[in-house]
Amino acid sequence: MTNKEVEPEALPLFRALSVSNRSDLLRNAIVHGVASGTVLFDQGDVPNFQLIVLTGSAQLFGRSTEGREVLIEAVRAPDPIIPAAVVTGAPYLMQARVPEPSRFLLIHATVFRAAVEADPLLAQAVIGSLAQQFRRMVRQVKNLKLRSSTQRVGCYVLALSKRQGTPGRAVLPFEKTLIASELGITRESFSRALSSLGKSGIRVDGQTIAILDAARVAAECNADPLIDGSDTDDFLV
């Protein structure tokens, strides 16, 4: 699901910077468009750039030594991708793959680190971004550990409907296997959960899900703003 492109100068990460500091940071930055399926970096790679999503998204995958792969989360505009690795110069713990045509701002890692060290306002903005990502991860852990698979799927559908701005309907943005992986279940469990939610007022037609009774789905799936919410939204995927 492609969103409206964010101009580099308007990124929230740089909003508090002086014009001169922002210009210095962006002077040699690159805006790079990539096709669906592009691997931005692999786990174990040392960051060469700080990547920031301008439009589209990137999916972060974890992979075991046996080759098992799970989707950890999706990063969307206008968020930076794993700034913790860039700021520390540590290897990435995840692979970043692009599920749709997307555009990214690339700032050389050494330039970004130097700017964070020199500009307290940028450092504060990076800390804020890291805090938001940490809170998302805590919510994800609570979602995985405190809910059944059916509850996770129901709350995911509600969150997706809200994010897409279509009350009463949600369109699955990716193939069901990827979504199931993010929710910590198999594709078969995802399909069974959708089927079982039919009694709560959910109807499935391919990638489109009709939500006939959102209040009932929320009640039966234990919707909780401390799991599903963010600082600005009632639901967050």
TORTIMI-323222 format. One record per residue (C-alpha): x, z, y; residue number from 1. Coordinates in Angstrom, 3 decimals. Layout:
// residues N
+----------+----------+----------+-----+
!        x !        z !        y ! num !
+----------+----------+----------+-----+
!        X !        Z !        Y ! NUM !
...
+----------+----------+----------+-----+
This chain:
// residues 237
+----------+----------+----------+-----+
!        x !        z !        y ! num !
+----------+----------+----------+-----+
!    0.000 !    0.000 !    0.000 !   1 !
!    1.924 !   -1.264 !    3.037 !   2 !
!    1.605 !    0.722 !    6.252 !   3 !
!    2.257 !   -0.259 !    9.865 !   4 !
!    5.960 !   -0.476 !   10.607 !   5 !
!    7.524 !    2.321 !   12.609 !   6 !
!   10.046 !    1.268 !   15.251 !   7 !
!   13.434 !    2.995 !   14.771 !   8 !
!   13.390 !    4.420 !   18.311 !   9 !
!    9.963 !    5.978 !   17.648 !  10 !
!   10.871 !    7.785 !   14.420 !  11 !
!    9.912 !   11.478 !   14.533 !  12 !
!   13.427 !   12.381 !   13.390 !  13 !
!   14.828 !   11.042 !   16.679 !  14 !
!   12.000 !   11.980 !   19.022 !  15 !
!   13.775 !   14.925 !   20.651 !  16 !
!   17.116 !   13.159 !   21.114 !  17 !
!   18.365 !   12.046 !   24.491 !  18 !
!   18.263 !    8.303 !   25.132 !  19 !
!   22.059 !    8.082 !   25.024 !  20 !
!   22.414 !   10.057 !   21.781 !  21 !
!   19.675 !    8.043 !   20.119 !  22 !
!   21.307 !    4.799 !   21.249 !  23 !
!   24.677 !    5.929 !   19.880 !  24 !
!   23.137 !    6.842 !   16.531 !  25 !
!   21.264 !    3.551 !   16.193 !  26 !
!   23.959 !    1.265 !   17.617 !  27 !
!   25.256 !    0.105 !   14.233 !  28 !
!   22.153 !    0.881 !   12.199 !  29 !
!   20.584 !   -1.842 !   10.082 !  30 !
!   16.917 !   -2.680 !    9.506 !  31 !
!   16.704 !   -3.997 !    5.964 !  32 !
!   13.720 !   -5.519 !    4.182 !  33 !
!   13.610 !   -5.425 !    0.378 !  34 !
!   11.363 !   -6.833 !   -2.324 !  35 !
!    9.284 !   -4.914 !   -4.832 !  36 !
!   11.409 !   -3.614 !   -7.693 !  37 !
!   14.607 !   -3.210 !   -5.659 !  38 !
!   16.800 !   -0.250 !   -6.616 !  39 !
!   18.089 !    1.348 !   -3.404 !  40 !
!   20.500 !    3.676 !   -5.181 !  41 !
!   20.938 !    5.290 !   -8.574 !  42 !
!   21.217 !    8.943 !   -9.494 !  43 !
!   24.842 !    9.981 !   -9.413 !  44 !
!   25.672 !    7.614 !   -6.540 !  45 !
!   27.270 !    9.139 !   -3.450 !  46 !
!   25.244 !    8.237 !   -0.315 !  47 !
!   26.604 !    5.444 !    1.846 !  48 !
!   23.629 !    5.447 !    4.208 !  49 !
!   20.805 !    7.622 !    5.420 !  50 !
!   17.740 !    5.555 !    4.599 !  51 !
!   14.501 !    6.046 !    6.527 !  52 !
!   11.248 !    4.342 !    5.547 !  53 !
!    9.878 !    2.099 !    8.316 !  54 !
!    7.133 !    0.487 !    6.257 !  55 !
!    6.177 !    0.564 !    2.593 !  56 !
!    7.592 !    3.276 !    0.349 !  57 !
!   10.269 !    4.302 !   -2.115 !  58 !
!    9.724 !    6.055 !   -5.431 !  59 !
!   12.201 !    8.686 !   -6.607 !  60 !
!   12.858 !    8.837 !  -10.350 !  61 !
!   14.722 !   11.353 !  -12.475 !  62 !
!   16.323 !   10.183 !  -15.717 !  63 !
!   17.664 !   12.192 !  -18.646 !  64 !
!   20.859 !   11.400 !  -20.570 !  65 !
!   18.586 !   10.073 !  -23.348 !  66 !
!   17.053 !    7.583 !  -20.927 !  67 !
!   13.684 !    9.290 !  -20.428 !  68 !
!   12.446 !    8.647 !  -16.891 !  69 !
!    9.874 !   10.425 !  -14.739 !  70 !
!    8.550 !    9.725 !  -11.262 !  71 !
!    9.325 !   12.738 !   -9.048 !  72 !
!    7.697 !   11.669 !   -5.787 !  73 !
!    7.018 !    8.797 !   -3.415 !  74 !
!    8.550 !    8.726 !    0.080 !  75 !
!    6.568 !    6.930 !    2.777 !  76 !
!    7.061 !    6.036 !    6.439 !  77 !
!    8.352 !    7.613 !    8.586 !  78 !
!   10.275 !    9.961 !    6.253 !  79 !
!   14.018 !    9.924 !    5.520 !  80 !
!   15.015 !    9.529 !    1.870 !  81 !
!   16.849 !   12.559 !    0.415 !  82 !
!   18.639 !   13.690 !    3.597 !  83 !
!   20.011 !   16.706 !    1.692 !  84 !
!   22.367 !   14.438 !   -0.278 !  85 !
!   23.433 !   12.546 !    2.837 !  86 !
!   24.114 !   15.650 !    4.935 !  87 !
!   26.132 !   17.337 !    2.176 !  88 !
!   27.790 !   14.177 !    0.862 !  89 !
!   26.678 !   15.170 !   -2.641 !  90 !
!   25.631 !   12.692 !   -5.353 !  91 !
!   21.971 !   11.719 !   -5.519 !  92 !
!   19.992 !   13.569 !   -8.191 !  93 !
!   17.405 !   10.776 !   -8.370 !  94 !
!   17.145 !    7.009 !   -8.353 !  95 !
!   15.216 !    5.331 !   -5.514 !  96 !
!   13.164 !    2.249 !   -6.403 !  97 !
!   10.832 !    0.235 !   -4.191 !  98 !
!    7.298 !   -0.380 !   -5.565 !  99 !
!    6.194 !   -2.771 !   -2.796 ! 100 !
!    7.785 !   -4.975 !   -0.116 ! 101 !
!    9.293 !   -2.441 !    2.286 ! 102 !
!   11.614 !   -2.087 !    5.257 ! 103 !
!   14.178 !    0.638 !    5.802 ! 104 !
!   16.470 !    1.809 !    8.554 ! 105 !
!   20.023 !    2.292 !    7.278 ! 106 !
!   22.413 !    4.550 !    9.195 ! 107 !
!   25.957 !    4.937 !    7.861 ! 108 !
!   26.220 !    8.326 !    6.167 ! 109 !
!   29.384 !    9.327 !    8.028 ! 110 !
!   27.784 !    8.441 !   11.369 ! 111 !
!   24.646 !   10.385 !   10.478 ! 112 !
!   26.583 !   13.473 !    9.374 ! 113 !
!   28.685 !   13.421 !   12.541 ! 114 !
!   25.558 !   13.146 !   14.687 ! 115 !
!   23.908 !   16.058 !   12.876 ! 116 !
!   27.007 !   18.195 !   13.477 ! 117 !
!   27.227 !   17.223 !   17.148 ! 118 !
!   23.575 !   17.260 !   18.235 ! 119 !
!   21.591 !   20.501 !   17.713 ! 120 !
!   18.309 !   18.664 !   18.330 ! 121 !
!   19.014 !   16.210 !   15.519 ! 122 !
!   20.124 !   19.067 !   13.265 ! 123 !
!   16.857 !   20.864 !   13.998 ! 124 !
!   14.872 !   17.709 !   13.200 ! 125 !
!   16.726 !   17.273 !    9.896 ! 126 !
!   16.061 !   20.912 !    9.008 ! 127 !
!   12.376 !   20.316 !    9.744 ! 128 !
!   12.347 !   17.253 !    7.483 ! 129 !
!   14.078 !   19.177 !    4.699 ! 130 !
!   11.559 !   22.010 !    5.076 ! 131 !
!    8.646 !   19.586 !    4.712 ! 132 !
!   10.212 !   18.047 !    1.608 ! 133 !
!   10.808 !   21.504 !    0.130 ! 134 !
!    7.178 !   22.471 !    0.724 ! 135 !
!    6.016 !   19.234 !   -0.939 ! 136 !
!    8.171 !   20.033 !   -3.956 ! 137 !
!    6.789 !   23.584 !   -4.214 ! 138 !
!    3.242 !   22.214 !   -4.080 ! 139 !
!    4.119 !   19.738 !   -6.805 ! 140 !
!    5.530 !   22.484 !   -9.037 ! 141 !
!    2.403 !   24.602 !   -8.511 ! 142 !
!    0.227 !   21.583 !   -9.298 ! 143 !
!    2.092 !   20.962 !  -12.561 ! 144 !
!    2.208 !   24.592 !  -13.693 ! 145 !
!   -1.159 !   25.972 !  -12.565 ! 146 !
!   -3.537 !   23.116 !  -13.418 ! 147 !
!   -4.741 !   21.257 !  -16.451 ! 148 !
!   -4.131 !   17.507 !  -16.644 ! 149 !
!   -7.772 !   16.805 !  -15.742 ! 150 !
!   -7.586 !   19.057 !  -12.680 ! 151 !
!   -4.387 !   17.317 !  -11.544 ! 152 !
!   -5.992 !   13.896 !  -11.874 ! 153 !
!   -9.148 !   14.950 !  -10.025 ! 154 !
!   -7.215 !   16.400 !   -7.101 ! 155 !
!   -4.951 !   13.341 !   -7.045 ! 156 !
!   -7.978 !   11.073 !   -6.691 ! 157 !
!   -9.391 !   13.189 !   -3.851 ! 158 !
!   -6.014 !   13.185 !   -2.090 ! 159 !
!   -5.662 !    9.434 !   -2.509 ! 160 !
!   -9.128 !    8.806 !   -1.060 ! 161 !
!   -8.273 !   10.914 !    1.985 ! 162 !
!   -4.900 !    9.255 !    2.532 ! 163 !
!   -6.443 !    5.798 !    2.255 ! 164 !
!   -9.203 !    6.734 !    4.683 ! 165 !
!  -11.961 !    5.668 !    2.305 ! 166 !
!  -14.348 !    8.560 !    1.594 ! 167 !
!  -16.097 !    8.013 !   -1.700 ! 168 !
!  -13.490 !    5.601 !   -3.036 ! 169 !
!   -9.820 !    5.476 !   -3.993 ! 170 !
!   -7.707 !    2.522 !   -5.081 ! 171 !
!   -4.814 !    3.359 !   -7.385 ! 172 !
!   -1.676 !    2.184 !   -5.538 ! 173 !
!    0.533 !    1.764 !   -8.599 ! 174 !
!    0.151 !    1.163 !  -12.305 ! 175 !
!   -1.366 !    4.062 !  -14.198 ! 176 !
!    1.848 !    4.776 !  -16.121 ! 177 !
!    3.701 !    5.590 !  -12.877 ! 178 !
!    0.914 !    7.771 !  -11.525 ! 179 !
!    0.662 !    9.629 !  -14.822 ! 180 !
!    4.423 !   10.227 !  -14.748 ! 181 !
!    4.189 !   11.766 !  -11.268 ! 182 !
!    1.426 !   14.055 !  -12.529 ! 183 !
!    3.463 !   15.108 !  -15.559 ! 184 !
!    1.206 !   13.495 !  -18.168 ! 185 !
!    1.081 !   10.347 !  -20.307 ! 186 !
!   -0.872 !    7.216 !  -19.415 ! 187 !
!   -3.274 !    8.013 !  -22.252 ! 188 !
!   -3.869 !   11.536 !  -20.890 ! 189 !
!   -4.432 !   10.065 !  -17.426 ! 190 !
!   -7.094 !    7.696 !  -18.768 ! 191 !
!   -8.754 !   10.489 !  -20.768 ! 192 !
!   -8.822 !   12.721 !  -17.692 ! 193 !
!  -10.486 !    9.995 !  -15.620 ! 194 !
!  -13.038 !    9.516 !  -18.384 ! 195 !
!  -13.785 !   13.241 !  -18.602 ! 196 !
!  -14.261 !   13.374 !  -14.814 ! 197 !
!  -17.188 !   11.002 !  -15.204 ! 198 !
!  -19.488 !   13.992 !  -15.613 ! 199 !
!  -18.258 !   15.267 !  -12.238 ! 200 !
!  -19.173 !   12.087 !  -10.422 ! 201 !
!  -16.167 !    9.776 !  -10.810 ! 202 !
!  -16.584 !    6.160 !  -11.903 ! 203 !
!  -13.635 !    3.910 !  -12.772 ! 204 !
!  -13.542 !    0.136 !  -12.305 ! 205 !
!  -10.018 !   -1.105 !  -12.943 ! 206 !
!   -7.794 !    0.221 !  -10.157 ! 207 !
!  -10.777 !    1.310 !   -8.039 ! 208 !
!  -12.281 !    4.765 !   -8.475 ! 209 !
!  -15.674 !    5.627 !   -6.982 ! 210 !
!  -16.117 !    9.296 !   -6.024 ! 211 !
!  -19.850 !    9.945 !   -6.168 ! 212 !
!  -19.677 !   13.707 !   -5.557 ! 213 !
!  -16.411 !   14.778 !   -3.899 ! 214 !
!  -17.549 !   18.389 !   -3.474 ! 215 !
!  -18.266 !   18.735 !   -7.183 ! 216 !
!  -14.933 !   17.159 !   -8.142 ! 217 !
!  -13.111 !   19.512 !   -5.759 ! 218 !
!  -14.912 !   22.559 !   -7.182 ! 219 !
!  -14.410 !   21.646 !  -10.839 ! 220 !
!  -10.748 !   20.683 !  -10.336 ! 221 !
!   -9.907 !   23.828 !   -8.344 ! 222 !
!   -8.880 !   22.028 !   -5.164 ! 223 !
!   -6.654 !   24.382 !   -3.191 ! 224 !
!   -5.216 !   23.736 !    0.295 ! 225 !
!   -2.108 !   25.745 !   -0.650 ! 226 !
!   -1.418 !   23.168 !   -3.378 ! 227 !
!   -3.111 !   20.016 !   -2.121 ! 228 !
!   -2.741 !   20.574 !    1.609 ! 229 !
!   -0.003 !   20.043 !    4.153 ! 230 !
!    0.519 !   21.396 !    7.617 ! 231 !
!   -1.704 !   18.613 !    8.982 ! 232 !
!   -3.846 !   17.381 !    6.068 ! 233 !
!   -6.369 !   18.875 !    3.714 ! 234 !
!   -4.907 !   16.878 !    0.837 ! 235 !
!   -1.468 !   15.450 !    0.235 ! 236 !
!   -0.325 !   13.193 !   -2.592 ! 237 !
+----------+----------+----------+-----+
